[in-house]
Amino acid sequence: MTPEIAQVLIIVGGALLLLISDRIRVDVIALMVLGTLAITGLVTPTEALSGFSSPAVITVWAVFIMSGALARSGIANKIGRQVLRVAGNGEARLIAAIMLSAGLMSAFLNNVGVVAIMLPVVMDIARRTRRSPSKFLIPLAYGSLLGGLTTLIGTPANILVNEVLSDAGLPTFNLFDFTPVGLILLVTGILVLILVGRHLLPDRNLHKSLAQSPQELLEDVYDVEQRLFLLGLPEGSPLSGKSLAESRVGAALGLQVIAILREAESVLSPMAGTALQDGDRLLVEGRIESVVVFQHQSFLDISRDTLDVGQLFSAETSLCEVTLASDSNLTGRTLMESGFRERFGVNVLAIKHDELAQRTNLQGKKLFAGDALLIQGLNERLEKIRNSPEWSSFGYLDVDEVNERYKLFERVRMMSVPEGSSLSGKTLAESRLADAFGICVLGIHYKDRTDLTPDVEHIIQDGDQLLVEVWPEDLKVLQGLKGLEVMRGELPDMRTLQSDQIGLCEVVLSPHSTLDGKTLRELHFREKYGLSALAVWRGGRPYRSQLRDMQLRFGDALLLHGSRDKFKVLGAEPDFLVLTEEAQQAPRTEKAPLALLILFAFIVSVVLGFLPIALAAIIGATAMVLTGVLSMDEAYRHIDWKSVFLIAGMLPLGIALQQTGAAEFVAEGLLGAAGKLGTYGIMGGLFLLTALTSQILPNAVVAVLMAPIAISASLELGISPLPFTMIVAISASSSFLTPAAHPTNSLIMGPGGYRVTDFIKVGLPLIIVILLLSLFIVPVFWPL
């Protein structure tokens, strides 16, 4: 082993560990690999950057655009509906139709996009036939993966394997060279799922209820009723006349208000501005114990008297007014989203917009250029941030100026933490006093000392004296929350949650979503869409509490309640996929003939050799935009940029594997281990190694790593590299065993209610059959 080979293998090992750990984004890891290869001299700077101009990368992003155009024109959806209409109602026939539809479309469309298009259609079929979606969604995902093997452009792994062959100066595959083998594997996969797989697919009662009543949907699927209870507003409640948002029922108690029940007329899916009335009964979802603890455990003893604003000043602390600059990065974001306190180490006491000072609910207020912020902090800290580019002006204020401009004298009070308080032992951040109750802690007196700029990690203890800024109305709200009556009687009929205007639906993050890792609170979801999230299905179980602070993940299924018109609005958002056809964005069906014509011209130009595939794909993508099949913004959105950077960053690693001899070194090890089993044994070992690796790594990465090894092994044996590289392409797309193996699996996990074991039970027999069949048919079309 040469030092260069050792270096390459160390880089490969490090990249694999980072990819498996999932601590760093895969595209960033790819760029780290690119940089490391260039710095160590294993590839030249030109070779390190060659991935970004590679025909394979260009083909991948151009095909993403054409795939998006075909979807936007409604062609894919129409094909799917027509095939499924012919299938009838039989389970086996439906599975065959779903897999065949997904497979045929995946020959030319991105397979994740195919699953996203078909998902609402399949969910509606499950409801119509009163069957569980879990019987159909794994077949949908597997059909799309197998269909990607039917053409060169069906999946990025195929394109990359071809690119490695081209870079090595070897014969390459044409557009339809994959088709004979791919179709055989697709048909075989359908038969395996019909004869064996469908009996292994889960048929949980919880998903059958999707085709039944909303009550069963709430009770059985997401088990929401377990978290439903009633809260009553007594006569004379301080909350009477307050809007739902002002009542802080959601923010303070972590509850979701589903309906307001009244004698005259109930309000389903109330908006944030809906006013509460004496005698209202709130149907809420959440933990009843959180309300009981809040009402019966000590919280804070509140001083009735206001304090002199001068107590906010000391020798070490001051108050300042800053004005946001026109180019400030803070504009358009809230204090919470920008992490203002953590970033600058100061408190924001008030925000003045258009000369109107706001002193409540500051954490959720969006900032604008020209806004004035009243901040308090240590003098040393204030001087450090004085010249920040985020503001256009900075000035210190005295007590009189603060009172005149912001009227803080009405709001500064002292609160004490009584013995046994529910706040004891919590940090200031964990107490959520500002977000939940509108109480901003400006200082803490404890252990004979006063801290006027307490850290968010300060632990509150019994006996602490808190210097706070709070609006008197917020104190009344606090009293009102403590006075709410927990009603333990019977819940109303869950059918009352649905009407002609109000209903339930499921939603997942779309494949193009930018919201992965964001919370509903950060998205202002209820305020923006007017919909309530009742539950989230993740990892085989429902979550029903504290949903507003739960980070969304790709594959989550959200149960939403609200106006049916709002579902249609949400369906038009590129970040969400509403799992019912009626809420989908209307396709541009008038552009369908143009889209088909462009696709046909692309295929003909490649098959007849008029144009290289990368150039033909670019022209095809450009034509889709010029003819209005989709807009340029939509084209950018349909490109999976993470995959593009991942592939471009990893291609230099393939070059290094070949040039340093590392691929040949690994191939010799493979031949030594499996050589006694003959050529077929080596092919089988190559398939298993690639397939197993593709369960934990992106298949594009697996293709880049394994293709050079397959080529070296075939050359060592003195045979054509085509059968070995075809084996790599097939096995790299055999991502059947885990939900994390491929985005198609992640996308259907939540709506299908699957667990990881479901993928293993169904995927393992399929991989075994694909392995045995591939060893038999690949040499038929590409002799050894």
N, C-alpha and C positions, 0 to 999 in steps of 0.2 A: 504493500500500500504506500503510495507516494504521499508527500505532505499535502499536495493539492487535493488528492482524493479524500484525505482525512478532513481537510477544511470543508469541502463540499458536504461530506456526510454529517459533519457537526452542524453546519447551517441547516441541512435538511432536518436533522433531529431537533434542533432548537425551534424551527418553524412548526414542526409537528406538535411539539409540546405546547407551544403558544396557541396553536389552533385548537387543540383538544381542551386546554384550560378555559377557553372562551373568555379570557380576561381582556383581550384586545381585539378590536374589530379585525375581521379577516382581510379586508382591503389594506388596512394599516400594516398588518403583518407582511403582506405581499410587498409593500413598499420598503419595509425594513429589510426584507430578503434582497430586494433589488440593490439597495444602498450598500449592504454588507458585501455582496458579490463584487460590486464596483470598487469598494475601498480595499478589499483584500487582493484585488488584481486577478481574480478568477475569471472575470469577463472584462472586456474593454468598455469604456464609457458608452461607445456607440452600441455595443451589444446589450449593455444594461438598459438602455432606453429603447431598444428595438421593439419591445413588446407593444409600445404605444403606436407604432406604425406598422405593426404586424398585420398581414391580411386576415389572420384568424380573428384578431380583436376587432378589426373594422367590420368583418362579416357578422360577428356576434352582435355589435350594437345596431348595425343596419337591419339585421333580421328582427331584433327587438322592435324597431319602429314599424316594419312591415307587419309583424305579428299584431301590434297594437292597432294598426290601421284596419286589418281584417276583422279584428274584434269590434272596433268602433263602428264599422259599416254594418254590423249585425249579421254578417255571413256565418260566423262560427256559431252564434246562438241559434240561427235558423236551422243549420245542419243538425245541431244537437237535438232541437225540438222535433224535427222531422223523423230522425232515426228513433227517438224514444216513443214517438206517437205510433210508429209501426210495431213497436215491441209489445204493446198490450199491457197487461197487469201482472203476468207471471213473474215471480221473483228471478228465476234463472234467465228468462228472456230479457228482463230489465237490466240485470247485471251485464249480460252480453252486450246489450245495446249501449249502455253507459260506457263500457270499456272500449267498444268499437268506435263510438263517436269521439271519445277523448283521444284514442290512439290515432285515428285518421287526421284529426285536427292538429295533433302534436307533430305530425310530419312536417308542417310548415309554420306552425305557431309555437311560441314559447310555452312549454308545458305548464308552467305556473299560471300563465295567463289563461290557458285552456281550463284549468281547474277553477280559476276565479269566475270564468264565464259560465261554466256548467254548474257551479255550486248552487246558485239560487234555483236553477231548473230542477236539479236533483232533489233539493229540499222540498220543492212544491210537489214533485212526484211522490215523495215519501208521504207527505200529508194527504195527497189525493188517494193513494192506495192504502192508507192507514198502516204503513210499515215504518220500521225504525230507519232513520237516515244512516245509522251505523252499518246497515246491510249494504249500503250503496257507495259510501264515500271512500272507503279504502279501495274498492274496485275502480272508482273514478281516478284516484291518485296513481294507482298502479298502471291503469290503462294509458294515462298520459306519459308515464315514464317509459313504458314499452313502445308506445307510438313514436317517441323521440328517436328510436333506433331505426326507423324506416327510411330516413333520408340523411344526407350529410349535414343539413342545417337543422335537424330535429332537436339537437341538444348541443351546447357548447363543447362537451367532451368529444363528440365526433369531430367537430371542426379543429379542435386542438390536436387530437391524434393525427389528423391529416396534416396539420401544420408541422408537427415534429417530423413526419415522413418527408415533407417537402424540404425542410431545413437540412435534413441528412442527405439530400440529393437522391432520394429513393422514389419509386413509383407511388402515386397517391390514389385516393379514392375519388370517384366522380359522384355527382349529386345523388344518383339513384343506385349506386353500388351497394348501399346498405339495404335497399328495399327487399330483395328476396329473403335474406336472413331475418330482417326486422319484421316482415309480415308473418313469417313462420313463428317467430317468438311471440308476437302479439296474439295470434290465434291460439297458440299453446297456452299463453297466460290466461286468456279468457276461459279456456277449457278447465284449467287448474282451479280458477276461482269458482266456476260453476259446479264442478264435480266435487271439489274438496274444500276450497277456501270459504265458500258461503256457509258451510256448516261450522266453520271455526270463527266466523265473524260474530261479534256480540249482538244479542237481540234483547237489549235491556228494556224493561217496561217503561223506564223513564223517558225514552225517546219515542215510544209509540204514541205518547200523549201529544206529541207535536201535531198530530193529525186530528186531535180531539179538541176539548174545550180549553179556554184560557185557564180555568180553574186547575185542570190537570197539568197544564203547562207549568203553572206556578208551583203546584204541590209535588209533582213527580219528577219533572226534569231538573229544576233548580232548587226544589225544596224551600221555596221562598216563604211559604205559609208558616214554617217553623220560626221565622223572624218577624212575622206580622203581629201587630197589636194596636190598640187604640189609645190615644191621649185626648183628654177632654179639657176644654177651656172653661173654667168656672166663671160665674157671673162676676163682672168687675175685674177680670184679669188684666194686668198691665199689657198683655200681648194683644188685647182686643183693639182693632184698628190698625195694628202693625201689618206690614206686608209679610209674606212668608220669609223673604230674605232678611228683613229687619228682625224677625222673631228669633233668628239664629238656631232654630230647631235642628237644622242640618249641621251647621258648623260647630255648635257647642255640644250637641248630644250625639252626633254621628248618625243621625236618622235621615231616612229618605221619606218625604211625604208623598204618598201615592194618591190619596184622595182626601177631600174635606167633606165629611158627611153632615148634612144639614136637614132640618125638618122640611124646609120648602124645596130646595133643589141642591143636590150634591155637586161638588166640583171635582171632576176626574182630571188627573194629571195637572194639578194647579201650577200656574206660572209663578215665578219668583215675586211678581208684583201683586199677586192675589192677596187681598186684605182678609185678616182673620176677624171672627166675630164671637161674642159671648155665646157659649153653648155649642160651639163647633166641636165635632169629634174628628180628630186627625187619624186617618189610617196610615200608619207609618211602618217602615221596615228598618230593622236594626236590632241591637241587643237591649232587651228590656232591663237587664241588670245594670247597664250603664246609666239609665235614667234613675233607677232606684238608688244606686250609690250616690249619684249627684244630688238627689233630693234629700237624702237622709244622712249623708256624711258632711261634716263641716267643710266649708270651702274657704271663704275669706270673711273676716270681720271688716265692715266698711265704715270708715269715718264719714259722718254726715257733713262735716265741715270741709270747705275747700282750703287750700294752702296757698301761701305766697309763692308766686312763680320764682321769686328769688332763691328758693330752696333748690332750684335746678342749677344754680351757679355755685361754684366754689373756686378756691385758688387753682384747682387743677382742671376744672371743667368750664365750658362756655357753650353759648348757643349761637348758631350762625344761620344765615340765609344764603342758599346757593340757587342759581338759575340754570336750568338745563340748556346746554348748547344745542344749536340746530342739528349738529352732526353727532350728537351724543348716542352712544350705544345703548343707553337706558331707555330711549324713547320707543314707545310701542310695547313696552314690557311693564309688568307690575313689580313692586318692590320684592315680592316673593320670588318671582321668576328670575329676577336679576341677582338675587342673593345679596341685597344691598347692605344689610347689617354685617354679614360675614365678610363682604368685600371691603367695606370702608371702615367698619368698626365703630359706627355711630348710630344713634337712634333718629328716626324720622318722626317728628312730633306733629307735623301738619304739612299739607300740600296746597299751594295756592294756584288755581288755574283760572285764567281770565278774571283775576282780582277777587275770586271767590275762594275763601279758605275752607278746605275740607279737613276734618280732624277725626273722622271715624272710618272704619273699614279701609284703612290705608294700605294694608298688605295686598289687597286685591285690586287697587286702583291703577289703571293704566297711565303711564307717564307720557307727557307730550313736551316737545321743544318749547322752551319759554316758561315752563312750570317753575315756580319757586318752592323750594323745600326748606322747611325749618328743621335743622339738625342739631343734635346735642351730643357732645363727646368730650374726651380728654383733650386739653389744649395741644398736647404733643401730637395726638392723632389728627386733630383738625389742621394743624400746620402741614402735616404730611400730605393731606389730600387737597390742600388749598389750591394748588396749581394743576389739578386734574383736568384733562381735556374734556371731561364729561360736562363741565359747567362753564358758562360764559361769564359769570360773576360770582364773587364770594365775599361775604361781609359779616362781621361780628355784630350782634345785637345786644342791647342792654335790656333790663327788665321792662322799662316803659315801652320800648319799641316792640317787644314781644307781645305785651298786653294789647297795645294799640292795633297791631297788624293781625294778630292771631287769636286774641281773646282767650288765652290759655288759663287765665285766672278762674274761669268757670269750670275747669276740668282737672286741675291737679289736686289729688287727694292722697291720703295715707290709708293703706290697708294693712291689716295684720293677719298673719297665718295662725289660726287657732290650733290648739292641741288636737291631734288626730285628723288634721285636714287631709283631704284627698290629694292635695298638692304636695304634701311632705314627701321628700325623697325623689321628686321629679326635678329635672333640669328646667330652666326657663323655656328652652325649646320644646321640651316634652309637655309642658303645662299648656301650651297653645293659648295662653291668655289673650294675646293680641288677635290672633286669627279667629278663635272661637268666641271670645267675649268682648272684643274691642277694648281690652285693657292693656295699655302699653306701659311696661315697667321701665321707669326712668332711673330708679335707684333702689338700693336695698340697704337697710340698717340691720346689722347683725353682729353679735359678739363685740359690742361697743365700738363698732366702726361703721362708716357709711361709704358705700360704693355707688357713685353716681353714673358709672358706665359699666353695669354688671355684664359679665360674659354670658352668652346664651347657654353655656354649659354649667353655669352656677346652679348648685343643687339647693332647692328651697327646703327650709327646715321649720319645724314648729317654732313660733315666736318671732319669726322674721317680720320686719316692718317694711312694707313695699311702698315706695313713692311712685304713684302711678298717674297716668293721664287717662281719663275716662269721661265720656259724655254722660251726663245725668240720665239721659234716655236709655243708655246701655245698662245702667244700674237697675232701671225699672224692668228691662228685658230679663236681666238676671233673676229678679224677683219673680217675674212671670214664669220663667222656666221651672223654678222651684215649686211653683204653685200648680203646675199641670197635673191633672188627675190621670193616673194609670188605670185604664179600664180593662179588667181581666175577663170580661164576659165574652160571649160568642162573637166571632168575627162576622162581618156581613158576607153574604154570598159572593164568592170571588167573580161570578159572572157580572157583577155590577161594575167591575173594572173595565169592561169593554162596552162600547157602543158603536154607532155608525161612524162617529168621529174619532173615538179613542180606542186604541188597541195595544197589542203586544207584538214585538218582533225581535228576531235575533240579528246581530250584526257582528262581523269580524273585521279586523284590520285588513285592508286590501294589500295585494303584493307590492304596490307602489307607495304604501303608506310611509309617511315621515314621522309617525306618532309613536313608534316603538320606544318604550322607556318613559313616555310622558304619562302624567296622571290626569284624571278627569278634572281635577281642580285647576291644574295648569292650563288645560284646554278651555276652561270656563264652559264645560260641555252643556250643562243645563241652561245656562244663560244664553248660550249661542244657538242651541238647537231646540230648546224647550222640551227636552226629553229626559226622563228619569232612568238611571241605570239601576235595575233591581238586583241583578246578580251577574257574576262573571264565572264562566265555566273554564277551568284551567286544570290540566293534568289529571283529568278523570274525576274532578269533584267541583262542586259549586262554592263560590265565595259570596257572602251576602252582607258583610259588615265592613265599614270603613272603606267603601269602594272609591270614594273621591280621592283617597291618597294612595291607591294601589297603582303601581306602574303597569301600563298596558304592555302586553307582549304579543308578538306575531303568533297567531294561532288561538288567542283567547276568543271565546264567544260571549258577547254581552247580551243580556236580556233587557230590552228597553220597553218603557211604557210611555205612551203619549199620543199626540195627534197623528192620525194616519197621513195627513198632509205633510207633517214634519218628517215622516219616514221617507217620503219621496224627495224632500230637500236633502236629507242625509244621503240618499241613494245617488244623488248627483255629485257628492263630494268624492274626490279621488282617493281620500284616505280611508274610506269605509266601504265595505261590501255588505249590503243589506240582503239577508237570506230569504228574499221573496221576490218573484219576478215583477210584481206590480209596482214595486218601489224602485226598480232599476231605471237608470238614465236612458231615455229613448235613443236608440241607435240611429245613425245616418243611413237609413236603408236606401235612400236615393243614390248613394255613392257606391253601393254594393257592386254594380256592374263594372264601374271603373276600377275598383279594388281587385276584382277577379281578373280583369284584363291586364293590369300591371303585374299581378302574380304570374299569370300565364307567360307574359313577355320575359319576366325574370327567369322562369324555368327553361323556356326555349333557348334563351341566350346562353345559359350555362350548359345545358345538355348538348347543344350544337357547337359549343366551343367558341362562340362569337366574342364572349367577354369572360375574364376571370371572375370567379364567384364573388370576390370582395367588391369589385367595381360594379358588377351587376346588382349587388345588394344595395350599394350606395345610390345608384341611379333609381332603383325601385323605391327606396325609402324617400328619395327626393320627389319622385313622381307622386307618391301618396300625399305628400304635403302640398305640392303645387296644385293638385286637383281637388284639394279640400276634403280628402277622406279623413284627415285629422290635421289639427293645427300644429304649428311648430312647438308650442308649449306642451301640447299633448304628446308630441313625439319625444321631447326631452323626458317627460314624466314616465313614458313606457320603457325607456332605457334603464336597465338595472345597472346603475353606475358602480355599485359595489362589485358586481361580477366583472365589469369591464376593468376596473383597477386591479382586482384580484388576478385576473388572467394576465394582464399586461405586466404586473409585478412578478408573477411566477414564471413567465416564459424564459427569462434569462437563467433561471435555475435549471430548466431543461437544457439550455445551451451549455451551462457549466457541467452538468452531469455527463454530457457527451464529450466535450472537449478535454476534460481532465481524466477521462477514463473511469469515472466513478460508476457510470451506468454499466460499463463492461465488467467492472469489479463485482457489482451486485449481481449481474447476470451470471457470472461464473459461480457465485455462491448458490444461486437458484439452480443452476445446472448440476452442481455438486450434490445438492440436497435431493433434487427430484430426477436427476439424470438416469438413475437405474430404472425408473418407471417409463422411460421412453419419451418420445415427443408429446404424446397425449398426456402423460403424467406431468410434463413441464407446463403444458397449456392449462391443465387443471389447477396446478399450483399457482400459476400466474392469475387465473380467474379468481381463485379463492383469496389470494393476497389483495388483489385490487378491489374485489367486492367487499371484503371485510373493512378495508381502509375507507371505502366510500360510505360506510355507515357512520363514520365519525368526522370525516373531512369533506369539504365541498368536492363534487365530482370533477370540477375543472382542475383543481389542484391535483387530484389523484391521477387524472389523465396526463398532466404535465410531468408528474414524477414517474409514472409507470411506463409510458410510451417509449422513452429512451431505453429503459431496461429491457422491454419486449423486443425492441429492434436489435439491441446488442446480443440478446439470447438467440434470436433467430439467425443472426449472422454467424455466431459461434457454431451453430448447428449446420450452417450451410444451406438454409432454406429461405424461402421468401418471407419477408417481414410482414406481409399483408395479413395472413391468418392470425399471427400473434397480436398485431395492433388492433385487429377487429375484436379479438377476445378482450383486450383492454377496454375498448369502447363499450362493449356489451356489459362487462362486469362493472365498469365505472358508473353505469346508469342503473345498476341493480340495487338501488337505495331503498330497500323494502323493510329493513328490520327495525328501524327506530323512527320516531317522529322528527328527530333532528337530522336525519340522514339527507333530507331534501326539503326545500320549502313547500312542495306540494303536500307532503305529509304533515308538516306543521299547520298548513292552512286548513286541513280538514279535521284536525284533532279535536278542536273545541266543538264545532258543530256536530261532529260524530260522537262526542262524549267518550272518545277512546282513551285507553290506558296504553302504556308502553308495551305491555305484554300482548295486546291485541295485534300490534304490528309484527311482533316476533312469531306468534302462532300462525299467522296467515303468510307472512313474508318468507319464513324459513323453507317451507315446502316449495314455494315458488322459485326461490334461488337455486335449490337443489335441482329442480326440473330444468331451469334455464341453463345451469352448468352442464348437465348431461347432454341436453339437446345441442348446445353450442359446440361441444366437443365433437358431436356427430356431423352437424351440418356445415360448420365453418370450413372444414377441409374439402367439403364437396364443391363449394363455390370458389375457394382459394386453396388449391392443392398445396400440401406441405412439401 
